[in-house]
Amino acid sequence: MSAATRRRQPLAGLPILIKDLQADIEGCPTRSGSRLFQHHVATQDSELIRRYRQAGLIFAGKTTTPEFGLYPYTESRLSGATRNPWDTSRTCGGSSGGSAAAVASGMVAIAHGGDGGGSIRIPASNCGLFGLKPSRGRSPCGPHTSELWQGYASEHALTRSVRDSAAMLDILCQGFDAGDAYHCPPPATSFLASLQQPVGKLRIAFTRQPFLGGTLHADGEAALSHSLHLLHGLGHEVEEAHPPLGSADEMCHAMLVMICGELACLIRNSQRLCGRRADFRLMEADSWTLARYGELLSAGEFAWMRDFALRQGRIMQAFHQRYDVLVTPVLNQPPAAIGALATSRFEQCLSTLLLGHLGWDWTLKLSRLVPEHSRKLMEYIGWTIPFNMSGQPAMSVPLFWNEAKLPIGTQMVAAYGKEALLLQLAAQLEQAQPWFQRRPPLSQG
């Protein structure tokens, strides 16, 4: 390979892993973490994979995801539980949990991921990695869809270094995919080259008030304080300010409506998507329950969700007129124990009986099971979802480990299209407090 080609394609020849959701590799299975798609083989590359091929990346395998990427933990009936290399009794997060575990354990340097509610940032935080969710419209969605999860979801990668994330992001910026619903204009210079530019003094806001409710654990508070101290020491102007986003109740309800509506649509389209009709016996009880709940939602609720989410983008656009970056925790809690976030076995059996065998969808109107469990997960997440709604870039930076030697990430958010600013800030932090050599105990022997 010539020097000129290597400059254009700095990651050529690098083996990476691909999350087993959305990103189709021609001739390979795309199982989406589900028995419903267990035998589905992609007939063509997705646009993202096509761009990866052009960049010379080598696909070394697929990584696990919860069924349809629905949960902030990676435990499925298809693949079992994917564990955190820092403590195998705990979750690696989700939904890009398999990718995070692979990079954290040293299997590969880079793995693909997707983020529809925190699914890159959450596992990055849990596994001590760098994880950036790009702006809406930065990653291509074709050829089968024009947007992912009503525009909430973007695809990118989990990496050890900021440099690798910037190089991977440059691969996405190879022109507008004409069928996509959104397009984020490319930067004037490459993201990789932008790392050579000084970040300058930034106006940084921070908040300790979870957007989705719940209570911030002391470890999250300590991680946030540590990050703010670093930022202040680097010369940035730091002050407390909470953006006037929608209430926790509205946030949680909008996310639930989006997920359930999208899942109901997937079930309706299952014959076209994977060549077989959906059946409750081929899906996990919780997923089938969310899909049936989605069929009970009204068109008015779904339209409200879209309107509410887009309004968050306008609110944050105004907020960023004063502040360059918003700093928050990533999660309300440290990495959860395996199984701790799932519904109980009794609840799953009851749902299978009522909604599967009997088809009594009407019982969902009498029960608070779906919204109550959804609220439990939202209060665990706490922080990431608003920026999927707003469509702006957000990253998890690995700057803190608790007394149990578990990583606790810090989230940093910039205005729409300002990934270069986040990457420059992350590179500054990476230089001030290097994290690259921190490895889980199991990866050191």
N, C-alpha and C positions, 0 to 999 in steps of 0.2 A: 504494500500500500504506500503511495507517495505521501510526502510530507504535507502537500496541499490538501489531499483527500483526508488525511488524518485531522487537519485543522478544521475542515468542514464537518467531519463526522468523528468527534473526539471519543465517542463510546463504541465505535465499530469493533466488533469481535467480542464484546462483553456479554457473558451469559447473564440473563435475567429470568425471573419467574413472573408469571402472569396470573393475576387473580382470576379465579374461575367464575367470572360474572361479567357480562356485557362484552368483554374483549374477545371476539371470536378469532380463532386461528384455523384457517382452512384445513379440513381433514382431521381436526382434533376435537374431542368432546368439550362442550361447554355445559357443565352440569348445574350451575347456579346454586350449588349446595343442596340440591333437591333430588329426590327419587323420581319426581315427575320428569326431570330433564336428564335422568341418569344415562340414557342411551342416545341423547341428542349429539350429533356430530355436525360441526359447522361446515357449511358448503362454500364459504368465502371468508376472507379476512375482513374484520372490521376496519374502518378507516384509521383508527389509532394504531392497530397492528400493522397496517400497510406502511404507516409512517415510521414505526419502529423498524420494520424490515429495511426501509430505505436508509435508515441511519446505521445499519449494520449490526443491530442487536441480535443476539442468539437466544432463542427461546428454549430454556432448560426444563420447563415444566409448568404446572399449574399449582396454585395455592388455594387452601381451603377458605371457605366463607360460610357464614350461617345461611340458612335457606333464604334464597332471593336477596341476600344482603340486608335482612330486616333488622338485625339486632346488634347492640354494642358489645357483643361477646360472640366467639366463634365456636359454637357447639351445635352439631347437627346430627340427625339420625343417619345421614349418608356417610359422614366422615368422622363422627365422634367429636371429642373435645380437643381443640388446639390449645396448647398450654403455653404459658409465659416462660421463656427461658430464664428469667431472673428468679422465678419461683414457680415450679411446675404445679403447685396446688392452686394457682391463680390464673385468671383469664389473661390472654394477650390483648383482649379488646376485639372490636369488630367494627365494620364488617370485613375490613382488610386484615383480619387477624393472622391468617396463614402467611401473608406477605411479611407482616411485621415480625412474626416469630422466625421466619427464614432469615431475614436480614440480621436480626438481633443475635441469632445463634451462629452466624458466620457462614451460612450455606452460600449466600450470594451477597454482593455489595448493594444491589438495587433490586427492588421488586415493585411491580405495578400494583396500583390500588385505585379505589374509587371512593368518593366521599359525598354522601347524600344527606348526612346529618351529623357528621363527625367521623366518618368511617376511615379516613386517613389519619386525622389528628388524634383520635382516641387510641388506636393501637400504637401510634408513634409515642404518645405519652406513656402508655403502659410498658413499652418495651425499650425506652431510652433511645429513640431514633428521632431523626428530623423528618417531619411530615408537613407538606404544604398542600392545601386545597387551592387550586387556581380559581381565577375569576370565571363567572358564568360565560360560556362561549369560547373559552381558551382551548378546551379539549374537544375534538370532533366527536360527533355522535353517530355518524353513518356506518353502514348504509341502511340499516333497518329502522332507525329512529331519528327524529329531529330534535328531541330533547330528552333528558334523562330525569325521571321523577319530577316532572313539571318545572324543570330548570333548577331544581335543588342540587342535583348531583353533577360533579365534575370528576374526571379521571386524571391521575398523575402517578406518583410513586412514593415509596418509602425508602429512605437512604440513610447512610451513616453521616455523610458530609453534605454541607450546603452546596459545594461545587458540583456534586453529582446530581443533585436536585435541579440546579440551574441548567446543566447540560441536558437533562431529560426534558425539562420544560421547553427548551429551544426546539426539540424534536416535534413538539406539538404545533409550533408556529410555522407551518409550511403551507400557508394559504387557507382561504375560506372554503369549507366543504359546503357546496351550494345548497344542500338540502337541510342544513342545520337551522334551527330557529333563532340562534343567537350567534354573534361573532364579536369577539373581543379583539380590537386592532392590535397587531404585533408591535412590540417596542421598537424604538429607533435603532437600538443596538441590541445584540444578543444578550440574553440573561447571563450567560457565562462571562461575557466581556464586561457586563455591568458590575461584576464583583470586584473589578479592578478600580472602580470609582469610589471615592470616599462618600460615606453616607451623609455626613454633615450633622449638624445639631438638629434633633427632632423634637417636636412637641408631642409628648406621650401622655395619654390618659390611661388611668387604670380604674377598675371597679372590683369590689368584693361582694357585690350583690348578684347572686345567680339569676340569669335570665329566665330559667325554666323552673325556678323554685328549688326547694331542698336546702340543705345546710352544708356549707363548705367545711370539709374536714381540716383539722389542724395541719396536716401534711400539705394540703393545697394552699393554705394560708402561708405556710413557711416557704413553699416553692415560689409563690407570687412575690413575697417580700424579698426573697433572695434575688429574683430576677430584677425587681425594681431597683434594688441596691446596685446591681451591676450596671443597669441602664443609667442611673444617676451618676455613677462613677465614671462612665464613658462620656459624660458631658451633656447628656440629653436633659431636657426640661420635663419633669415628671410631676403630674398633679392628678388628684382623684376627680373623676367625672364619670357619671353613669349616663349612657345614651338613652333617650326617652323612647325606647322600643315598646312594643305591645306588652301586655301583662303576661305573667307566667301562664295563667289559664288560657289566654288566647293562643300563646305560642304552642302549648301542649295540644290544644284542640286542633289547631291548624296542621300540625305535624301528623297527628292521628288521622285526620281526614285525608291528607295527601297520600299517606302510606296505604290506607285501606282502599281508597279509590284506585290507586295504581295497581294494587294487588288484585282487586276485583276485575280490572281491565285485563291483567295478565291471564287470569283464569278464563275469561271469555275468549282470549286469543290463543289459548294453549294449543289448540289443534294446528293453527298456522305456525306458531313459534317452534313447537317441538314435535309435531306430528302425532300427538295423542291428546285425548280429552282429559282435562283435569278431573281427578277423583280424590275424595278425602283420604282414601287408603294410600295414595301416592304422595301425600303432603303431611307435614307435621301439624299436630292439632292446633297449635297457636297460629300458624300461617293460615290454615283453613278458616279459623275463627275470624281473623282480620279480614279475609276476603269476603266472608259472608256479612260481616259488619259493613264493609264497603258497599255492598248491594243495598243496604238499608239507608245509606246516606242520600240526601237530596241533591239535585243539581244546584240548588241555591247554596247549600253548604260548601260544595266544591268550588263554586264561583267565589264565595266569600273567602275561602282559603287562598285562592290565587290573588285576590285583591289585597288581602292582609299581608301576604308574603312580599308582594311587590312594594307595598307601602314601607316595609322595613328598609328596603333599598334607598328610598328617598330620605328616610329619617337618618340613615347612616351617611348618606351623601352630605347632608347638612352638618352632621357631627364632624365630618372630616374637613370641613372648611376651617375649623379651629384646631383640630388635632390630626397629626400625621398618622399616628398609630394608636390603637387601643390594646391594652394588655390586660388579660384575665387568666384565671385558671383554665385548664382544659376540661377537667372532670371535678365533680364534687367530692369524690372518694378515691382512695388508692385502688390499684387493680383488685377487682372483686374475686372472691373464691369461685372456683369452677362450680357451676350449678346454682350459684346464689341469686342470679338475676332471672332465672327461668321461672315460669309458672310451675305450680306443684303438680306432681303426678296425678293427684285426684282431680285437679282442675282440667288437666289435659284429657283424662278419661271421660269426664263429664261432658266436655265440649265435643269429643268424638261421638259420644252416644247421642247427644241432643241435636248437634248440627250436621253430623255425618250420617249415622245410621237412621235417625228419625227425620232429619231434614227440618227440624223445628227452628228455623231462623228467628221466628218471632220471640223466642226466649231471650235473645240478645237485647230486646227492648225492655225486658223486665230486670235485667242483670246489669250491675256496674262493673262486671269483670273486665271487659275490654278497656274502658277508660281508666279504671283504677290501676290495672297492671301497666298500662301505657304511662300513667302519671309516675309510677314507681321508677320506670326506666328513665323518664325525662328528668326526674329529680336526681338520679344517679349521674346522668350526663351533665346537666346543669348549664352548659356554656356554649356549645358548638353550633347548635341548630340555627340560631338567628342569622348566621352568616352564610348558611346555605340558602335561606330565604332571600337575603339581600343580594346574594350573588357576588360578594366581594372576596378577595383572597384572604386566607387565614392560615396560620402555621402553628405547629407545636414544636417548641424548642426544648431539647433535653438539658436542663441546667441544674437539676436538683435530684438527689436521691435521699429517701427518708432513712430513719434509723434501721429499718428492716432491709436496707439496701435495695429498695424498689424505686425505679425511676418515676418521677412526677413531673410532667411537662408543663410548660407555660404557653398559653395561646397569645399570639400577636396578630392583629388584624389591620389591614390598610384599606384605603379607598379602592373602588373598582378599577381594575387594570393596573394596579400598582404592585405587582409581584416583584418587580426589580427592587423597589424600596425595601420590601420585606426580606428579600434575599441578601441585600447589602447589610441590613441590620443584623440578620442571622449570622452572616460571615464575620461581622465585627464581634458579636458575642462568642462565636466559635473560636476566634483568635484570643479573646480575653480569657475564656474559660474552656479550653479544648475538651471535647467529650469523645472524640473518635476512638481513643484507646480504652474507654470503659467498656468492658465486656461482661456478660453474664458468667457466673462460675462454671456452668456446664460447657461453655464455648472455649474455655481456656485450657482444657486438658486434652 
